[in-house]
Amino acid sequence: ARVLKKAGVDFACLAKEELCNGETARRLGNEYLYQAMAQACVETFNGSQVKKIIVNCPHCFNTIKNEFPQFEGRYEVIHAAELVQQLIANGRLAVPAEFRKKTVYHDSCYYGRFNEVYDEPRDVLAKTGADVKEMHRHKQFGMCCGAGGGRMWIEEDPDKRVNLLRTDQALETDPEVIAVSCPFCMTMLSDGIKAKDLEDKVQTLDVMEIVDQVVR
């Protein structure tokens, strides 16, 4: 929201009226709950005459864009990195290349393999001056952080935690920052860094947080 304000974008938030889209319920198999939540969300959007939705969560992006049409919820859905990329290209947002930290970008499942959103977050990171490195497994060969498919809410065996494996893959690039575009990924990789006692050496930041840091 701060970045949009700096770019002079006219936008609104639903605030307390904003409901969860229910994506996790569907992934866990509770279709009845998902449909009830999705319908309520669509009714709220349509009641406010929403035409375009900006999201900074791949799960919301995939659900609202690809699944809400089943409930008569048809909107133009744009993810934050693509919008910021457009704002930079149009000269509405000046992004000084001042970040200059060694940064590895983690592809979320629902931006990446589900919707083929790979380049926009990387392009925006490059504009901030980040020294972007790649994990061995990236883009279409990327790996889940462990939270997708409803597993965000399931306790895993300590010796089988996917987030620790993905954190190890990120750390192989010797980063100062692990950049993400998903709140689920943020939680899982932050927890991975904490588990390895590396909080003083490696940050986990959303791409939009990085943009906000450098934009005046």
Backbone torsions as a table, in degrees:
resi	resn	phi	psi	omega
1	ALA	NA	-39.0	178.2
2	ARG	-63.1	-40.5	179.2
3	VAL	-64.1	-42.4	179.2
4	LEU	-62.7	-40.4	178.7
5	LYS	-63.9	-41.3	179.3
6	LYS	-64.0	-28.0	-180.0
7	ALA	-89.8	-3.3	179.9
8	GLY	73.2	27.5	179.3
9	VAL	-78.9	134.1	177.2
10	ASP	-85.8	109.7	-177.6
11	PHE	-144.1	167.0	177.3
12	ALA	-138.1	154.8	174.5
13	CYS	-115.4	145.0	177.7
14	LEU	-77.6	-16.4	177.7
15	ALA	56.1	-125.2	-174.9
16	LYS	-67.1	-16.4	178.3
17	GLU	-82.8	-10.1	-178.5
18	GLU	-74.9	124.4	-178.0
19	LEU	-107.0	155.2	172.7
20	CYS	-68.7	142.7	-178.2
21	ASN	-78.1	-9.0	175.4
22	GLY	84.7	8.5	-175.4
23	GLU	-53.6	-44.0	-177.3
24	THR	-61.9	-38.1	179.4
25	ALA	-60.7	-42.2	179.1
26	ARG	-65.4	-43.0	-178.4
27	ARG	-64.5	-30.8	178.7
28	LEU	-85.2	-2.8	175.3
29	GLY	98.1	3.1	179.6
30	ASN	-93.1	76.7	-174.7
31	GLU	-65.0	-35.5	-179.9
32	TYR	-61.2	-47.2	-179.9
33	LEU	-64.7	-42.3	178.9
34	TYR	-58.1	-48.0	-176.3
35	GLN	-63.6	-38.0	178.2
36	ALA	-64.4	-42.9	-179.2
37	MET	-69.5	-40.9	179.6
38	ALA	-64.1	-43.3	-179.6
39	GLN	-62.7	-41.9	178.7
40	ALA	-63.8	-39.4	179.9
41	CYS	-64.8	-46.3	179.7
42	VAL	-61.9	-42.0	179.0
43	GLU	-62.0	-38.0	177.9
44	THR	-66.6	-46.4	178.9
45	PHE	-59.9	-48.9	-176.6
46	ASN	-67.1	-33.8	177.7
47	GLY	-64.3	-27.7	177.9
48	SER	-95.8	5.9	179.1
49	GLN	57.5	41.8	179.5
50	VAL	-70.4	134.2	177.7
51	LYS	-117.0	-32.9	-176.2
52	LYS	-131.8	135.7	-177.3
53	ILE	-125.5	126.6	175.6
54	ILE	-99.5	129.3	-179.5
55	VAL	-127.1	150.7	173.5
56	ASN	-124.1	33.3	178.1
57	CYS	-141.4	122.3	-179.1
58	PRO	-61.8	-32.3	179.8
59	HIS	-67.0	-43.8	175.4
60	CYS	-63.7	-42.9	-178.5
61	PHE	-57.7	-51.4	-177.4
62	ASN	-64.8	-42.5	-176.2
63	THR	-69.4	-49.0	-177.0
64	ILE	-68.7	-38.6	-178.2
65	LYS	-74.1	-46.4	-169.6
66	ASN	-103.1	-21.0	-174.8
67	GLU	-113.9	-28.5	179.7
68	PHE	-64.7	-26.3	174.7
69	PRO	-56.4	-23.5	175.3
70	GLN	-63.2	-20.5	-177.3
71	PHE	-115.6	26.5	-179.8
72	GLU	63.3	27.1	175.6
73	GLY	-104.3	92.2	-176.7
74	ARG	-115.3	114.4	-175.1
75	TYR	-139.4	160.5	167.6
76	GLU	-81.6	118.0	-176.0
77	VAL	-113.5	125.7	-179.2
78	ILE	-130.1	136.1	178.9
79	HIS	-87.5	155.5	-169.4
80	ALA	-57.6	-41.8	-176.4
81	ALA	-64.4	-39.1	178.5
82	GLU	-66.1	-42.0	179.3
83	LEU	-62.9	-45.8	179.7
84	VAL	-63.9	-38.9	176.5
85	GLN	-58.4	-42.3	178.6
86	GLN	-66.2	-41.9	-179.6
87	LEU	-62.9	-38.4	177.4
88	ILE	-66.1	-46.7	-178.4
89	ALA	-62.4	-33.3	-178.7
90	ASN	-85.4	-0.5	178.7
91	GLY	77.8	13.5	-178.6
92	ARG	-88.6	-16.6	-179.7
93	LEU	-134.2	115.7	177.6
94	ALA	-92.3	120.5	-177.0
95	VAL	-113.8	99.9	178.5
96	PRO	-64.1	138.8	-179.1
97	ALA	-82.5	66.8	-172.0
98	GLU	-113.1	-1.2	-175.1
99	PHE	-71.1	-52.4	167.9
100	ARG	52.4	33.3	175.9
101	LYS	-110.4	146.7	177.3
102	LYS	-67.2	116.2	-169.0
103	THR	-128.2	132.9	174.4
104	VAL	-112.4	132.4	-177.9
105	TYR	-99.8	130.2	177.6
106	HIS	-99.3	122.6	177.4
107	ASP	-78.1	121.1	174.5
108	SER	-75.3	152.8	-176.8
109	CYS	-62.0	-43.9	-171.3
110	TYR	-83.1	-18.4	166.0
111	TYR	-82.1	-45.7	-172.7
112	GLY	-73.1	-94.5	-170.4
113	ARG	-64.9	-28.5	-179.4
114	PHE	-78.5	-36.2	-173.8
115	ASN	-127.7	4.8	174.6
116	GLU	56.3	39.4	173.3
117	VAL	-96.1	99.2	-177.6
118	TYR	-120.4	-45.8	-168.0
119	ASP	-80.6	-36.6	-173.2
120	GLU	-58.3	-48.4	178.5
121	PRO	-61.9	-37.7	179.4
122	ARG	-67.7	-39.5	178.5
123	ASP	-63.1	-42.9	-180.0
124	VAL	-65.3	-42.1	177.4
125	LEU	-59.9	-42.6	179.5
126	ALA	-61.2	-37.4	178.9
127	LYS	-63.2	-30.7	-179.4
128	THR	-77.2	-6.4	-177.7
129	GLY	90.6	3.9	179.0
130	ALA	-62.4	139.7	175.4
131	ASP	-87.9	91.4	-169.6
132	VAL	-81.5	123.0	175.6
133	LYS	-109.0	162.9	179.5
134	GLU	-120.2	138.3	169.5
135	MET	-70.4	159.0	177.3
136	HIS	-57.6	-41.4	177.5
137	ARG	-99.9	104.9	-179.5
138	HIS	-145.4	171.1	-176.0
139	LYS	50.4	-129.4	-173.5
140	GLN	-66.6	-13.0	177.6
141	PHE	-103.7	11.7	-179.9
142	GLY	-62.9	171.7	-175.9
143	MET	-127.8	143.8	179.1
144	CYS	-62.8	146.7	176.8
145	CYS	-77.0	-12.5	-179.4
146	GLY	109.4	-4.7	-174.8
147	ALA	-100.6	-16.4	-175.7
148	GLY	-68.2	166.7	177.9
149	GLY	65.8	24.6	179.4
150	GLY	85.7	-3.3	-176.2
151	ARG	-72.3	-8.3	173.6
152	MET	-54.3	-30.2	-171.6
153	TRP	-106.5	10.9	-177.9
154	ILE	-113.5	130.6	178.5
155	GLU	-76.8	128.1	-179.8
156	GLU	-100.6	158.4	173.7
157	ASP	-63.5	135.8	-176.5
158	PRO	-53.3	-32.9	-176.7
159	ASP	-89.9	5.8	-178.5
160	LYS	-128.0	20.9	-174.6
161	ARG	-74.9	118.3	-176.8
162	VAL	-64.8	-33.9	-178.0
163	ASN	-62.7	-32.2	178.6
164	LEU	-70.5	-36.3	177.6
165	LEU	-66.1	-43.9	-179.8
166	ARG	-68.6	-35.6	176.3
167	THR	-62.1	-42.2	177.1
168	ASP	-59.1	-41.6	-179.8
169	GLN	-63.9	-37.9	177.9
170	ALA	-67.8	-40.8	-176.6
171	LEU	-68.5	-20.2	177.3
172	GLU	-61.4	-22.3	179.7
173	THR	-86.8	1.1	-179.2
174	ASP	54.3	55.1	-174.4
175	PRO	-84.7	158.6	165.8
176	GLU	-92.4	-27.3	-177.4
177	VAL	-138.0	136.0	167.0
178	ILE	-102.4	116.9	-178.2
179	ALA	-97.3	137.4	-178.8
180	VAL	-134.4	165.6	175.4
181	SER	-128.8	28.6	-174.8
182	CYS	-148.5	130.3	179.6
183	PRO	-65.1	-30.6	176.6
184	PHE	-66.7	-46.8	178.6
185	CYS	-61.3	-39.2	178.7
186	MET	-56.3	-47.8	-179.3
187	THR	-62.9	-47.5	-174.4
188	MET	-67.0	-43.3	-178.2
189	LEU	-76.4	-33.5	173.6
190	SER	-61.6	-42.0	177.5
191	ASP	-63.8	-36.5	178.1
192	GLY	-64.1	-41.1	177.9
193	ILE	-65.9	-41.8	177.7
194	LYS	-61.9	-42.1	-178.2
195	ALA	-62.4	-26.7	-179.3
196	LYS	-99.3	8.5	178.0
197	ASP	54.3	44.2	-178.2
198	LEU	-116.3	18.5	-176.8
199	GLU	-60.9	-27.9	-179.7
200	ASP	-79.2	-14.2	-174.7
201	LYS	-111.2	-31.4	-174.3
202	VAL	-129.2	127.6	175.7
203	GLN	-98.9	151.0	169.3
204	THR	-113.0	117.0	-175.2
205	LEU	-131.1	143.8	171.7
206	ASP	-72.5	146.2	179.0
207	VAL	-55.1	-39.0	-179.8
208	MET	-67.9	-30.9	175.0
209	GLU	-64.0	-39.9	179.8
210	ILE	-65.3	-44.2	177.2
211	VAL	-59.3	-45.4	-177.8
212	ASP	-62.6	-32.1	-180.0
213	GLN	-65.7	-35.9	-173.3
214	VAL	-97.6	-21.7	-178.8
215	VAL	-81.2	129.2	-179.8
216	ARG	-75.2	NA	NA
